[in-house]
Amino acid sequence: MTLSQTPKPTEAELEILQVLWQYGPSTVRFVHEELSQTKDAGYTTTLKIMQLMTEKGMLEADKSSRSHIFKPLLQEEDTQQQLLSRFLDTAFRGSASKLVMQALGNSRTSKEELDEIRDLLDKLEGGAK
């Protein structure tokens, strides 16, 4: 599946994927309990979304035991890249510099983060020479 063919997760689907990426294959109950720590989510709603995600090819369900175990079929980095590309195109007309300037201007950036950004810029400039 190419990046452009990858299903585009909704906000609710992305929250479920984040739990699965962080903790690995999990039951609906575990995902629901994790989501319930930060938002009001019904168990049956979580179950239904995860079933739909399975139909869409975002999750795979292991039904060999009584409690089905779901695992993500989408890779975290691929999904982040796809979402960022879509956001960059729609919100910043494809301008990475506008995105970076906005991000750095709207939040407190730690010294460590700035050092990482400098290192990345040095690597990018080194590769362009």
C-alpha positions as CSV (number, residue, x, y, z in Angstrom):
1,M,0.0,0.0,0.0
2,T,1.5,3.3,-1.0
3,L,1.4,6.4,1.1
4,S,-1.4,7.9,-1.0
5,Q,-3.4,4.7,-0.7
6,T,-3.1,4.6,3.1
7,P,-6.4,5.1,4.8
8,K,-6.7,8.6,6.3
9,P,-7.6,8.1,10.0
10,T,-10.2,10.4,11.6
11,E,-9.5,12.0,15.0
12,A,-11.1,9.2,16.9
13,E,-9.3,6.6,14.9
14,L,-6.0,8.4,15.4
15,E,-6.5,8.3,19.2
16,I,-7.0,4.5,19.0
17,L,-4.0,4.1,16.8
18,Q,-1.9,6.1,19.3
19,V,-2.8,3.8,22.1
20,L,-1.9,0.7,20.0
21,W,1.4,2.3,18.8
22,Q,2.3,3.1,22.4
23,Y,1.3,-0.2,24.0
24,G,1.2,-2.7,21.1
25,P,-1.6,-5.2,20.3
26,S,-4.4,-4.7,22.8
27,T,-8.0,-5.6,23.6
28,V,-10.9,-3.2,23.1
29,R,-11.2,-3.0,26.9
30,F,-7.6,-1.9,27.3
31,V,-7.9,0.7,24.5
32,H,-11.2,2.0,26.0
33,E,-9.7,2.3,29.5
34,E,-6.7,4.3,28.1
35,L,-9.0,6.6,26.1
36,S,-11.3,7.0,29.2
37,Q,-8.4,8.6,31.1
38,T,-8.6,11.7,28.9
39,K,-12.1,11.8,27.4
40,D,-15.6,10.5,27.9
41,A,-15.7,7.5,25.6
42,G,-18.3,4.7,25.7
43,Y,-17.1,1.1,25.4
44,T,-19.4,0.2,22.6
45,T,-18.3,3.3,20.7
46,T,-14.7,2.3,21.0
47,L,-15.6,-1.3,19.9
48,K,-17.5,-0.1,16.9
49,I,-14.8,2.3,15.8
50,M,-12.2,-0.5,16.1
51,Q,-14.4,-2.8,14.1
52,L,-14.8,-0.2,11.4
53,M,-11.0,0.4,11.4
54,T,-10.5,-3.4,10.8
55,E,-12.9,-3.2,7.8
56,K,-10.9,-0.2,6.5
57,G,-7.6,-2.1,6.8
58,M,-6.2,0.0,9.6
59,L,-6.3,-2.7,12.3
60,E,-6.1,-6.5,12.3
61,A,-8.1,-8.5,14.9
62,D,-6.8,-11.8,16.3
63,K,-10.0,-13.7,17.1
64,S,-8.3,-16.8,18.4
65,S,-9.2,-16.0,22.0
66,R,-12.4,-14.8,23.7
67,S,-11.0,-11.3,23.9
68,H,-10.0,-10.2,20.5
69,I,-6.6,-8.6,20.3
70,F,-6.2,-5.7,17.8
71,K,-3.0,-4.6,16.3
72,P,-2.4,-1.6,14.0
73,L,-1.7,-2.2,10.3
74,L,-0.7,1.4,9.8
75,Q,2.8,2.4,10.7
76,E,3.1,5.4,13.0
77,E,5.8,7.2,11.0
78,D,3.9,6.7,7.7
79,T,0.7,8.0,9.2
80,Q,2.5,11.0,10.7
81,Q,4.1,11.8,7.3
82,Q,0.8,11.5,5.5
83,L,-1.1,13.7,8.0
84,L,1.7,16.3,8.0
85,S,1.8,16.4,4.2
86,R,-2.0,16.9,4.0
87,F,-1.8,19.6,6.8
88,L,1.1,21.3,5.1
89,D,-0.7,21.4,1.7
90,T,-4.0,22.6,3.1
91,A,-3.0,25.0,5.8
92,F,0.3,26.3,4.5
93,R,-0.1,25.9,0.7
94,G,2.8,23.5,0.8
95,S,5.3,25.9,2.5
96,A,7.4,24.0,5.1
97,S,9.1,27.3,6.1
98,K,5.7,28.9,6.9
99,L,4.8,25.8,9.0
100,V,8.1,25.9,10.9
101,M,7.9,29.6,11.6
102,Q,4.3,29.3,12.8
103,A,5.2,26.3,15.1
104,L,8.2,28.0,16.6
105,G,6.4,31.3,17.0
106,N,3.4,29.9,18.8
107,S,5.1,27.7,21.4
108,R,8.0,27.6,23.8
109,T,10.7,25.7,22.2
110,S,13.3,24.1,24.6
111,K,17.0,24.5,24.1
112,E,17.1,20.7,23.4
113,E,14.5,21.0,20.7
114,L,16.3,24.0,19.1
115,D,19.6,21.9,19.2
116,E,17.8,19.0,17.4
117,I,16.4,21.5,14.8
118,R,19.9,22.9,14.3
119,D,21.3,19.4,13.9
120,L,18.6,18.6,11.3
121,L,19.3,21.8,9.4
122,D,23.0,21.1,9.4
123,K,22.4,17.6,8.0
124,L,20.0,18.9,5.3
125,E,22.5,21.6,4.3
126,G,25.4,19.0,4.3
127,G,23.4,16.8,2.0
128,A,22.6,19.6,-0.4
129,K,26.2,20.6,-1.0
